[in-house]
């Protein structure tokens, strides 16, 4: 297949770009609201609005960024921050593997690189739902509306967090925890094992802060240790059952 099909002026690429731009608008608006709370964490870490803007522009992951900002505020090392964000964002490796099955084998490397760099849960969801092979310009259109919303929301949250009274910024920071709860509650309601594992994780996190030796480790090392041990134990004790293939209609 000729790589000229990916030329920017190709009509089907313009159509895909417009479709991605349209589908990315609601995601960008959602990102703007959620990342505003992330900006409070940026302020608490002692970073500027520009640093928060660039962090969110280059790393579009709520849990990964929040963990990184929390560890920066706690004064942990760069190596610990790198390990924590790597473990937290490991799911993107699985998403990339799934996305690779929807990409044309003849797609140039730079298209693959840009798509992988901006891969998020929501952008993966709308891209994987497209029928047939993925046109990279669809993802580019979605990036143009979604990623700026995430970065600008973080910067705005940092600026506003520096102006508002401490009591109010503390209340706003709770919104990010609300987002995390909204992520874990739906699967917990559907699966008792998931609900039990969430409670175990909460308990283990609390215990690790008071148990001798463990409480002497830095916060970053405790997160790494708990994540690896608990996720490995859950995978061994409660492996996911393969779903039966549904015949095509």
Backbone torsions as a table, in degrees:
resi	resn	phi	psi	omega
1	UNK	NA	138.0	-174.6
2	UNK	-78.1	132.6	179.8
3	UNK	-69.7	-10.9	179.1
4	UNK	-64.7	-17.4	178.3
5	UNK	-63.9	-18.8	-179.9
6	UNK	-95.0	10.7	176.6
7	UNK	-63.4	142.4	-172.3
8	UNK	-60.5	-28.5	-175.8
9	UNK	-84.7	-2.5	-178.5
10	UNK	-62.7	134.6	-177.1
11	UNK	-57.3	-41.9	-178.0
12	UNK	-67.6	-25.9	176.7
13	UNK	-71.4	-37.8	177.7
14	UNK	-65.8	-38.5	178.0
15	UNK	-64.3	-44.2	179.6
16	UNK	-64.7	-37.8	179.6
17	UNK	-63.1	-44.0	179.0
18	UNK	-64.8	-39.7	179.7
19	UNK	-65.1	-41.7	178.2
20	UNK	-66.1	-40.3	178.1
21	UNK	-60.9	-43.2	179.6
22	UNK	-64.4	-46.0	-177.7
23	UNK	-71.7	-21.7	-179.2
24	UNK	-83.2	-15.0	-177.5
25	UNK	-60.6	-52.1	179.6
26	UNK	-63.6	-32.0	177.4
27	UNK	-67.0	-42.6	179.2
28	UNK	-62.3	-39.4	178.1
29	UNK	-66.0	-39.1	176.8
30	UNK	-66.3	-40.5	177.2
31	UNK	-61.9	-39.3	-179.2
32	UNK	-59.4	-41.5	-179.0
33	UNK	-71.6	-43.8	-176.4
34	UNK	-70.6	-43.7	-176.3
35	UNK	-70.2	-17.2	175.2
36	UNK	-58.5	-42.0	177.5
37	UNK	-67.9	-31.9	177.8
38	UNK	-64.3	-31.3	178.0
39	UNK	-61.6	-29.5	176.6
40	UNK	-64.2	-39.5	177.8
41	UNK	-66.3	-33.9	176.4
42	UNK	-62.4	-45.6	178.9
43	UNK	-63.0	-42.4	179.9
44	UNK	-64.4	-26.4	179.1
45	UNK	-82.1	-3.2	178.5
46	UNK	81.2	19.6	-179.5
47	UNK	-96.8	161.1	-179.9
48	UNK	-87.7	167.7	179.1
49	UNK	-63.3	-34.1	-180.0
50	UNK	-69.5	-39.1	176.4
51	UNK	-64.1	-39.4	176.0
52	UNK	-65.1	-40.9	178.5
53	UNK	-59.3	-48.6	-177.5
54	UNK	-69.4	-35.9	178.7
55	UNK	-62.2	-43.6	-179.7
56	UNK	-74.5	-28.3	178.3
57	UNK	-70.3	-35.4	-176.1
58	UNK	-97.4	-10.1	-177.0
59	UNK	-144.7	84.0	-175.4
60	UNK	-86.0	74.5	177.1
61	UNK	-146.6	119.0	-174.9
62	UNK	-65.3	-52.2	-177.9
63	UNK	-66.6	-40.0	179.7
64	UNK	-64.3	-43.8	179.8
65	UNK	-68.3	-42.7	-179.5
66	UNK	-61.7	-41.8	177.7
67	UNK	-62.9	-42.1	-179.5
68	UNK	-64.4	-44.9	-179.8
69	UNK	-66.0	-37.1	178.4
70	UNK	-65.2	-40.2	179.9
71	UNK	-70.8	-34.5	175.5
72	UNK	-63.5	-43.0	178.1
73	UNK	-63.2	-32.4	180.0
74	UNK	-81.9	-6.9	177.0
75	UNK	78.4	27.6	179.6
76	UNK	-76.8	170.4	-176.6
77	UNK	-80.4	161.3	178.3
78	UNK	-63.6	-34.8	-179.5
79	UNK	-64.9	-41.9	178.4
80	UNK	-65.1	-41.2	178.2
81	UNK	-62.0	-41.7	179.8
82	UNK	-63.1	-43.3	-179.6
83	UNK	-65.9	-42.8	-178.6
84	UNK	-63.2	-48.5	-179.8
85	UNK	-65.0	-33.6	177.4
86	UNK	-64.1	-43.8	-179.1
87	UNK	-68.9	-45.2	-178.3
88	UNK	-62.2	-37.1	-176.0
89	UNK	-94.9	14.7	-178.5
90	UNK	-62.0	-24.3	-179.1
91	UNK	-62.6	-24.7	179.9
92	UNK	-67.5	-23.2	175.4
93	UNK	-65.2	-41.7	178.3
94	UNK	-66.9	-40.8	178.0
95	UNK	-61.8	-39.9	-179.8
96	UNK	-65.1	-37.9	177.7
97	UNK	-63.8	-42.7	178.5
98	UNK	-66.3	-39.9	-179.7
99	UNK	-66.2	-33.8	-178.1
100	UNK	-62.7	-24.8	178.8
101	UNK	-75.8	-14.7	-178.7
102	UNK	-104.4	4.5	-177.0
103	UNK	-103.2	138.9	177.4
104	UNK	-62.0	129.9	179.4
105	UNK	-56.5	-25.5	-178.7
106	UNK	-89.3	3.1	179.7
107	UNK	-64.6	130.6	-180.0
108	UNK	-59.4	154.2	-175.6
109	UNK	-60.0	-40.1	-173.8
110	UNK	-65.7	-30.5	174.1
111	UNK	-64.8	-44.6	179.5
112	UNK	-61.4	-41.1	-177.3
113	UNK	-63.1	-46.4	-178.1
114	UNK	-65.9	-41.7	179.0
115	UNK	-62.2	-44.0	-179.4
116	UNK	-66.4	-36.7	-176.4
117	UNK	-65.3	-34.2	-176.8
118	UNK	-105.1	19.8	-178.7
119	UNK	-73.1	124.0	174.5
120	UNK	-129.6	172.7	-179.1
121	UNK	-58.0	-48.0	-175.5
122	UNK	-71.5	-43.2	179.8
123	UNK	-67.9	-33.5	173.5
124	UNK	-63.4	-42.3	-177.6
125	UNK	-59.9	-46.4	-178.0
126	UNK	-74.4	-29.3	-180.0
127	UNK	-74.0	-42.3	-177.1
128	UNK	-71.1	-21.0	-179.7
129	UNK	-79.6	-12.3	179.0
130	UNK	-69.1	144.0	-179.5
131	UNK	-83.4	142.6	179.0
132	UNK	78.1	-166.4	179.6
133	UNK	-70.3	144.0	-176.5
134	UNK	-77.2	127.3	172.4
135	UNK	-84.8	123.6	-175.8
136	UNK	-60.1	-26.7	-178.4
137	UNK	-71.6	-20.7	172.6
138	UNK	-65.2	-45.6	178.2
139	UNK	-65.3	-36.8	178.8
140	UNK	-62.6	-41.1	178.3
141	UNK	-62.1	-40.7	178.2
142	UNK	-67.3	-37.5	178.6
143	UNK	-61.7	-40.0	-174.3
144	UNK	-61.7	-26.3	179.8
145	UNK	-104.0	-32.0	-175.0
146	UNK	-81.0	-50.2	-174.2
147	UNK	-64.0	-44.8	176.5
148	UNK	-59.7	-35.2	177.8
149	UNK	-61.3	-40.1	179.4
150	UNK	-67.0	-45.3	-177.1
151	UNK	-69.8	-44.4	-178.4
152	UNK	-66.9	-38.6	178.0
153	UNK	-61.1	-40.0	177.8
154	UNK	-64.1	-44.6	179.8
155	UNK	-63.3	-43.1	179.3
156	UNK	-63.4	-41.2	178.5
157	UNK	-62.7	-36.5	178.6
158	UNK	-67.2	-43.8	-179.2
159	UNK	-65.6	-49.3	-179.2
160	UNK	-64.4	-37.1	179.3
161	UNK	-64.4	-25.1	178.9
162	UNK	-82.7	-16.0	-177.3
163	UNK	-98.6	-40.3	-174.9
164	UNK	-70.6	157.8	177.3
165	UNK	-62.1	151.5	-179.1
166	UNK	-55.5	-37.5	-178.5
167	UNK	-63.1	-39.5	-178.2
168	UNK	-73.9	-40.5	178.2
169	UNK	-65.8	-33.2	176.2
170	UNK	-64.4	-38.2	178.0
171	UNK	-68.3	-39.0	179.0
172	UNK	-65.7	-33.9	-178.9
173	UNK	-64.9	-20.4	178.6
174	UNK	-67.7	-24.2	-178.7
175	UNK	-59.5	-34.8	179.3
176	UNK	-67.0	-38.6	175.6
177	UNK	-64.9	-35.1	176.5
178	UNK	-61.5	-37.3	177.6
179	UNK	-64.3	-42.2	179.2
180	UNK	-63.6	-40.5	178.5
181	UNK	-63.6	-40.1	179.0
182	UNK	-63.9	-25.6	179.4
183	UNK	-77.2	-40.8	-172.7
184	UNK	-90.2	-23.8	-176.7
185	UNK	-64.9	-49.0	-178.4
186	UNK	-56.1	-49.2	177.6
187	UNK	-67.2	-28.7	178.9
188	UNK	-68.3	-34.6	178.9
189	UNK	-70.9	-28.7	-178.4
190	UNK	-86.0	-24.7	-173.5
191	UNK	-135.2	118.0	-178.8
192	UNK	-67.1	-31.4	178.9
193	UNK	-64.5	-44.3	178.0
194	UNK	-61.5	-42.1	178.7
195	UNK	-61.5	-43.0	179.0
196	UNK	-64.8	-40.2	179.5
197	UNK	-65.4	-35.7	177.9
198	UNK	-63.7	-43.6	178.2
199	UNK	-64.3	-39.8	177.9
200	UNK	-62.3	-40.9	179.7
201	UNK	-64.3	-42.2	177.4
202	UNK	-60.5	-46.4	-178.1
203	UNK	-65.0	-42.9	-179.1
204	UNK	-64.7	-37.2	179.1
205	UNK	-65.0	-39.9	179.1
206	UNK	-68.5	-45.0	-177.9
207	UNK	-63.9	-37.5	-177.9
208	UNK	-63.7	-20.7	179.9
209	UNK	-85.6	-9.2	-178.1
210	UNK	-121.6	-15.7	-179.3
211	UNK	-75.2	132.8	177.5
212	UNK	-55.2	150.6	-176.0
213	UNK	76.6	-54.5	179.3
214	UNK	-65.3	-39.2	-178.5
215	UNK	-73.1	-8.4	176.4
216	UNK	-86.9	-14.5	176.5
217	UNK	-74.6	155.8	176.9
218	UNK	-69.8	162.2	-179.5
219	UNK	-59.9	-39.1	179.4
220	UNK	-63.1	-42.6	179.7
221	UNK	-67.1	-36.0	178.0
222	UNK	-65.4	-40.3	178.7
223	UNK	-63.5	-44.6	179.2
224	UNK	-60.6	-47.9	-177.5
225	UNK	-62.5	-48.8	-179.0
226	UNK	-63.8	-41.3	-178.4
227	UNK	-63.0	-46.4	-177.9
228	UNK	-67.5	-46.7	-176.4
229	UNK	-66.7	-50.3	-175.6
230	UNK	-68.8	-41.4	179.3
231	UNK	-67.5	-37.7	178.1
232	UNK	-66.8	-42.5	179.0
233	UNK	-64.3	-41.3	179.5
234	UNK	-64.6	-39.6	179.9
235	UNK	-66.9	-35.2	-179.7
236	UNK	-76.8	-40.4	-176.0
237	UNK	-81.8	-33.0	-176.1
238	UNK	-131.5	66.3	-179.9
239	UNK	-64.3	145.2	179.4
240	UNK	-72.5	134.1	178.2
241	UNK	-80.2	139.2	178.7
242	UNK	-72.2	130.4	179.4
243	UNK	-76.8	144.1	178.0
244	UNK	-68.2	139.8	-178.6
245	UNK	-69.3	128.5	-179.5
246	UNK	-85.4	125.6	-179.9
247	UNK	-62.9	144.4	-178.5
248	UNK	-68.9	144.4	-178.7
249	UNK	-80.2	NA	NA
